[in-house]
């Protein structure tokens, strides 16, 4: 009997299938890891609802990963606590949208870059089951390898607005922050919360009572580590009138701290606090007028011990629906935090220099005086160099809060809502062009989309705009470069810095 197929034909067929398998694997390695590509994760479709168990009842931790780290294992171990033995938990709340996914990658990356001590956790709320599974896979592949101290906490859906009958009448995505915080504190294995305990301190083991929780926003990039110590006057700005009313320069039990925000006493004057707190005798109502603005107009970054932050989270989650019912606007959740802290008699040490954000802001509100001290010819190069390790020894704020529109001239512009989420971490898409080092002295006007109306810019604003633009675009590029070097084949990783957000917006309009 003759064989049906000759030996050379059999060998050819086997070789074909081996090659096909290799090509499929190569495609998956070079492209499918892009979280926002068409072949990527289903959670790019947008926000979801409460997932079913077990996805939202567990936390993802470091495990086998294709991503390398900028940290050696020994250095990663050393960052479990700071030099004083304090452990930190830096957390940030998001939904499941691609808009906050790319921001989350920047938080993880910048935390690794600056050697932020302690643990870093993304709290993602309201993912569909398939979204939760894919987000866990993404975390395992592309985040876990950065540090064994990085985590992902998935939670139920929290953002529905309901009426007195329990009917859903709308959506307020910022409910995710207080409810996500509390959910994380009650479920994070690092904190070992005991739900059967009848008191707050006893609900947590004494070993974590001194841990510090740091709550930031996902659109914040870390310039230097955030710690509990604000005793260095060269790096810490406290408004003059608050220097004579210091709570503490070291965060500890009963002594939280936070970035000051410019809404003054509105958290108190715009609301019926008796309805919010349920009592006319709330300490938040009985505050002296001066204390309302000295200690409570706070926002992220927030810092407090585990016990204090949990007490705040209990009141914050109780108050925020009532605040939103009276004041259905952007700042409702921030006002609710202020009321919770005041009701609990937890005055905050307000820090001006934790962040920079609004280039028109006063030096008592943000850390701009640290930036203003940099020479105009050096401000852009200094900002770029901050995205590196070791960073320059310049005294700078801890975070850049990328929540405004920044621009100089007609070419240099950034707004987070226009960043193309579908291709930021794509292997073959080029990186963004970066501003020239002389940006602050080269341009004295801004002509920003969509109106493109030419407006003059004074040297002070030009310096601040330059700092923001140079830092943000270097951070975007550095993070994307790190991603591509880990997730893309060498032949597919496009590292050319040629992309323009302005041109992208013109083509999209």
N, C-alpha and C positions, 0 to 999 in steps of 0.2 A: 504493500500500500504506500502510495505517495502522500507526504504531508500536504494539508490544504494550503498552507502558506510556507514559503521557503524561509530558511533561517534569516537571510538579509532583510526580508520584508518584516518579520517579527521584530527584529532589532530596530528597524526604522520606526515601527509603530510605538514601541516602548520608549524610544528616544523622544518621539513627538509628545507623548503624554508627560514625560518628565519635564520637557521644556515648557509645556503649557502650565504645569503646576508652578514652575519657577517664575514665569511671567506673572501669573496671578498673585503670587506672594509678593513679588517686587512691586506690583501696582498697589497692593494693600499697604506695604511699608512706606512707599513714597507719597501716596495720596490719601488713602482712606483715613489716616490718622488726623488729617485736618478736621477739626471739630466743626467747621462751618462750610465745608465743601458739599456739593450736591450729593456726593456719595458718603457723606459723613453721618453725623448724629441726628436722629429724628427730633431731639429736643430743640433744634433750630426753628421748629415751627412756631414756637412761642410758649406762652405760659399755659400751665395745665391746672389740674385740680388735685385734690388730696390723693396721693398714691395709696394703694393697699399695702398691707404688711407683706413682706418684712422690709421693703426698701427704706421707708422713712423712719424706721425704728432702730437703725443701726448707723454706725459711723464708719466711714472708710478711712483706713490708715495706710501708712507706708507698707508696701509689699514689693513683689517683683515688678520691675519697671524697666522700660526701654530708655528712660531718661537718666542721664548722668546728673551729677551735682557739682556746683562750684565749691562745695564743702567736702573736706575729707571726713571719713567716719569719725575720727577723733574730734575734729572741730564741731561736727554735728552733735556729738555727745556733750561737748563742753557747753553748748548753748541751751541745754535743758534748763539751766538756771543761770542767773546773772552772778556777778562776782560776790554779791552779798548773800547768795543762796536763795534768792527770790525767783519763783517760777511765774511766768506770764502766760496769759491766754489771749492772743490777739484774734479777734473774731470779726467777721463782716457778713452782713445779711444781703441775700440776693433772691431774685426769682429764678426761673429756668430759661430765660430768654438769651439769645446770642448777644444782645446788647450788654448784658451783665456778665456773660461768659468771658468775653475778651478782657474785660476789666479785671475779673477775678484772677486771670492768668498773670496780669501785671502785679497784683497784690502779692501773690505767691512769689513771683520772680523777684520783686524788689525786696521782699522780706528775706529771701535767701541772700540776695546781693549785699544788703547792709548788715547781715548777721543779726537779725532781730532775735533776741533771746526768747525762749519759751516755745509754746505751741501756737500754730496758726490754723484757723478753721474757717472754712466757708460754710455758711448756713444757707442752704438753698431750699426755698419753700414752694410747695405746690406743684411739684413735678408729676407728670403722668407716669404710669408704671414703666413704659418703655423709655421715657426720658430719664427716669431714675437709674435704670439699668445701664443706659448708655453713658450717663454722667459718671457713674461709678467706674465704668470701663475707662473713660477718658482720664479720670483722676489716677487710676492705677497706671495707665500708660505714660502720662505726661506730667503729673504733679508729684506722685509719691516718691519718685527718684530724687527730687530736689532735696527732701529732708524727711527723715522718719518722724519729725515733729509736725508735719503738715497733715491736715485732716479735711474730710468733707462730711458735713452733717446734713442729711436730707430730713425735711420736716413736712407735716401736713400743710394743706392750703389754709392761709390765714387772712387773705386780703378782702374777703367778701364784706360788704356793708349790709347790715340787716336792720329791719324795722322792729317795732315793739312786738310784732307777731312772729318774728323769726324769719320773715321772708327776705330774700336777697334783693336789695334795691340798687346795688352798685358795687364798685370795686375801689379800694384804696390800698395801693400796693405797699404803702409804708407801714401798714399793720404788721407786715412781715418782720420788721425790726424788733419791736418789743416782744411779740409772741415767739419769734424765732430765737431771741435771746433766752427767754425763759425755757423754751423747749430744749435748747441745747444744754442749759445748766442742769436740767432734770434728767438728761439722757447721756451726756458726755461721760464716757468711762473714766476720763481723767479726774473728774470731780466727785464721783462715787456718791451721788445724791441718794438719800434714803427717804422715799416717799412716805414711809410709815412714821417718820418722826413728827412730833407735835410742835417743835420749835425750829426756827430758821438756823441758828448756829449748829444745833445738834443734827440737822439734816445733812450736814457735810462733815466728814472726818476732820479732826483738828489739824491733820497734816496739810490740808488745803486751805485752811482759814486765811492764811497769809498770802495765798496766791493772788495775783493782780489780774483782773479782767480788763482788757483794752478793747473797746468797741469802736470800730472805724467804719467808714463808708467804702463801697467797692470802687469808687472813682478816686481813691487816694493812693498815691505812690509814695513809698517810704524813701526819704532822703537819708535819714539816719535812724538808729533804733529808738523806739519809744520805751522808756522805762519810767519807774515811779519817782525818780529823783529830778527835781527842778531847782536844785540849789546853786547851779552854776549861772551866775549873773551874766556871763559873756554869751551864753547860749539861750537863756530864758528871759523872756520879756513879760513882765507883769505891770499892768497899768499903774501909774503913780498913785492914784487914790486907793488902789487895792493893796499896795505895799504897806500901808498903815493898818490894814485889816487882813493880815495873812492868816489863812486857815492852817496850812502846813506846806512846806516845800517838798515834803516826802509823803507820797500816798500811803495811807495805812488805815487801820480800822477807824471808821467814823470820819475819815479825812479823804474824800474823793477829790479828783481834779478833772478838768475838762477844758476844751478850747472855748473861749468866749465868743459868742455870736451877737450880732448887732440888733437884736430885737428888744433889748432892754427889759421892761416890766410887762410887755404885751402878753406874756404867758399868764399873767395875773389879772391884768385890767380888761382883757377882751373876753373873759369867760366868767360864768357863774360858778365859782369854786365850791359853793355849798352843794350844788347839783353834782358836780364832778366828784367831790370827795365823799359826799353823803352826810356831811356834818357841817354845821355853822362854826364849829369849834376847831376846825383844822388848823394846825400851825401854819399852813400855807396862806390862810386868810389873815392870820394875826401878825404876819411879818411886818416889821418896820419898813417904811417906804424905801429907805436907803438899802436895806438888806435884799430887797427884791432884785436890784440890779448889781449889787456887790457880789452875790454868791450863786445866782440861779439862771441867768441867761446863757445856758450852756448848750453845746452841741458836740458832735464827734470831732476828734477822738475823746471818748470818755474813759476814765480810769477809776477803778474802785476795787476793793478786796472782794473776794468771792461772796462773803456773807453780805456785805453792803450792796453789791450788784444784784444779788438775788432778791433782797428786800425791795430794791428799786423795781426789779422786774415784776414782782407781784403787784405793786401799785400801778406801775406803768401799764400793764395789761388790763388792769381793772379800770383805769381812767381813760385810756386812749379812745375807746368807742364813744364815751360820753363827750370827750373833747371834740371829736370829729363830728358828732351830732350837732354841737353848737357852732363849730368852726370848721366846716368841710373844705379845708384848704391845705396847701403843701406842708405848712409848719405844724399841723395838728399833733403829729407824733412827737415832735420836739417839745412843744408846749406841755404835753402830757408828761414827758420825762421831768421837766422842770417842776411841775406840780407834785409829782411823786417824790422827788428829792426834798422839796420844801415841806411836804406833809410829814415826811420821815425825819425832818430836822437834820438833814445831811447837807450842810453848806459845802459847796465845791470851791476848791482853789481854782480860780479862773486864770488860765494861761493865755497870753496873746500869741505866743510864738510857736504853738504846736503845728500851725499850718500857715500856708499862704494860698490865696484863692482869688480874691477880688482885687485887681490891680489898682482900683480907685479907693481901696479901703484905707482907713487911718492906721497909724502905727500902734494905737492902743487896742485895735481889734485883731490884727493879724501880725505875723512876723516880718513885715516888710522892712523894718529898719535894719534887719540883718542883711537883707538883699541890697538895700539902698547904700550900705557901706562898701559894697564891691565896686571897683572902678568900672565905668561904663565900657571901656575897651576890654574888660576881662569878664564881664557878667555872663556872656554866652558861653565862653569856653569853660568857665567855672561850673555853670549849670550842667553842661555836657559831662564834665569830669566827675560830677556827683553820681553819675550812673556808672560806677566802677568801684573796685575794691583793691587797695584801700582808697577811700575817697579823700579829697583834699581836707585839710584841717580847718577850713573856713567855718565860721559860726553860721549855721543855717537852720531853718525850721526842720521839724521832724518829717512833715508830709507836705506834698503838693496836692491840693484838692482841685481836681480838674473839672469843676462844675460851672465854669464861666466860658465865654467866648473870648479867644485871644487872637490878636492879629496885628501885623505891622506891614505897611505897604499894601500891595495888591496880591502878592504871591504867598505870604506867610500867614496861615490861618489855622486855628484848631477849635473844634467844638466836638465834644464826645459823641453827640447824637448823630453826627454825620460820618463817623469812622465806619468804613465798610466792613461790617461784621462777617460777611460771607467770604472774605479773602484775606483778612489780616494775617492769619497764620497759614495761608496757602503756600505750598512749597514753591510754586513757579511764579508767583506774583512778586514784583520787586518791593524792596523796602521803601520807606518814605525818604524823600530828599530832606536834608537837615539844613537849618538856617546857617548863614555864614557867621563867623565869629564876631564880625563887626556890625552885627544887626542893630545893636542899640544906638550906634552913632551914625549909621548909614541912612536910616529912614526916620522922617519926622511926620509921617501921616499914616493913616490906616484907611483901607478901602475894602470893607468886608462884605462878603455875600450875606444875604441875597441881593441887597439893594446896591451894593458897591458905591455907596456915597462916600466921597473923599472927605476925611475929617483930620484936622491937625492933631498931633500928639506931642506933648511937651517932653523934654529929656527924661524927667522922672518916670513918666508912664512908659516911655520907650524902653527904659532899663527894665522895668518890671515885666512888660510884655516879652521882652527878649529872654528874660530868665525863664518864664513859663514855656515859651515856644521851644527854646533850646533844650530844656529839660525833658519836656513831654515827648518831643520827637526822638530824642536819643533813647529815652526809656522804651518807647514803642519799638524802635529798631533793635535795641539790645535784646529785648524779650523775644521778638520774632526771630532774631538770629539764633538765640539759644534754642528755641523750638525747632527751627529748621535743621540745625546741626545734629539734633537728636532724633528727629522724626523723618527727615527727608534723605533720600539718596544724594550723594555728592553732585551727581549730574543734574538733579532736579532743584536743588536748593538755590534759589535766586537771591543773592545778597547785594544786588545793585541798589543804590540809594537814588532812585529816580522818580518815585511816585509823588504826585501832588494832590493834596486834598482839594484844593481850589479847582483844579482841572477835573477831578473826579466829580465834584458837585456840578460843574458846568455841563458835563456830559449826561449826568443823571436828570438834570432839569428839563 
